[in-house]
């Protein structure tokens, strides 16, 4: 049965939003919103090994990236990620032109990651598509170049979600939990710190949980 008071829920959401923002840094919020949007922005912006440069880029230098299923059929499949091919498709196919007619351009720099000799759009595909449609040749960009393999950060709630279901008895697969936490610890640069501090005994007093965390940290 749905919760009976939708106005109460809206106020509860506002309260939670205020509480989260008051206890979060800019980096925390970027990580959270990037995770909610399911993109790679925080992986690059928060990685201190990435060197950033603001520049004017030729749009034809860019490698286009995914947006939504309808656009992807054109951008990724028909245009093969090429600005030049997308420009030709828009010019020569009215249906395709109509697909992108709502794309809006503004002067905010896009984000670009330079990997594998490609300048891939990290954020700002709508602006890029609008620029291509409108015949622009250049676009402002912050270009990020990693000096090593990117080291993404894990949202704290990901670790919490795993610990929570075990603690509540919803899934008592102890070996599975340990394996999952070990995977996160190997994959994300901040999980060891989260396990040590944010989910340490001062926050989670459960002895079994702390024994699991100790085993993961020793691995």
Secondary structure, 3 states (H helix, E strand, C coil): CCCCCHHHHHHHHHHHHHHHHHCCCHHHHHHHHHHHHCCCHHHHHCCCCEEEEEEEEEHHHEECCCCCHHHHHHHHHHCCCEHHHHHHHHHHCHHHHHHCCCCCCCCCCEEEEEECCEEEEEECHHHHHHHHHCCCCEEEEEEEEECCCCCCCCCHHHHHHHHHHHHCCCCCCHHHHHHHHHHHHHHCCCHHHHHHHHCCCCCCCCHHHHHHHHHHHHC
